Amino acid sequence: MACTGLGLPNEVEELTRENGESASLTEKIAGYFGDLFDSITNKVVSDSFPLGHGGALSFPDLPYLQWTYKNGVGEPVVRDNTKIFMGAFIRIHGAMVCYRMKNPDYILNEQDEIPPQDLDTVRDNFLAFDDEEGDDRHRRWLESIANGDFSFAEKGQETLSYVHKGMDSWKEKALHTKREVETKDELFPFDPEFLESDWKLFHDALQIHRIDIIRNILPKYGICAA
């Protein structure tokens, strides 16, 4: 349920890419949302998505995209995702530095800052990796790091990987399951080590983060979500 603070300005109409919207994307949107999408006005019924960016589809998720839309009171809104993502990247880096220093009030100094050449590489990658699928962009980021595009590692020195399910995944180590997909009928015997597993602690953190947003952050902006 969503209540106060969510009115017409939260609606999304006339989604438009900076360089025009491809027909294939329009067809994909129309096919996915069915009756919720009006292919003539290019509008998704935002009332179906009172929180988040459902009415804006995947547009806010694409780092390379510049786009516009009209809100519910007819005001044009211009979004430069690359600029927004760069700002988020810098803030996330700062948060990680504070975490490693074990001090949330730590003030970053010049030594902590991201090298300018790395900032340029991040921006270039955001723009160049223009695949619509997030998994494809993720793969290209891993290739860029392994190729030595960043100052923190030469070519071949930094090879990253992540196993989200199956053998050697956090889930497998926590629940002792190697299945890629589970039905809803599995039973997992309790293991005391589960309480300290990365998989459980990560999901605990997600729940705490969600509660903090709903109870502490959104109300400051007149938004109530329950």
Secondary structure by P-SEA (a helix, b strand, c coil): ccccccccccccccccccccccaaaaaaaaaaaccccccccccccccccccccccccccccccccccccccccbbbbbbcaaaaaaaaaaaaaaaaaaaaaccccccccccccccaaaaaaaaaaaaacccccaaaaaaaaaaaaaaccccccccccbbbbbbccccccccccccccccccccccccccccccccccaaaaaaaaaaaaaaaaacccccccccccc
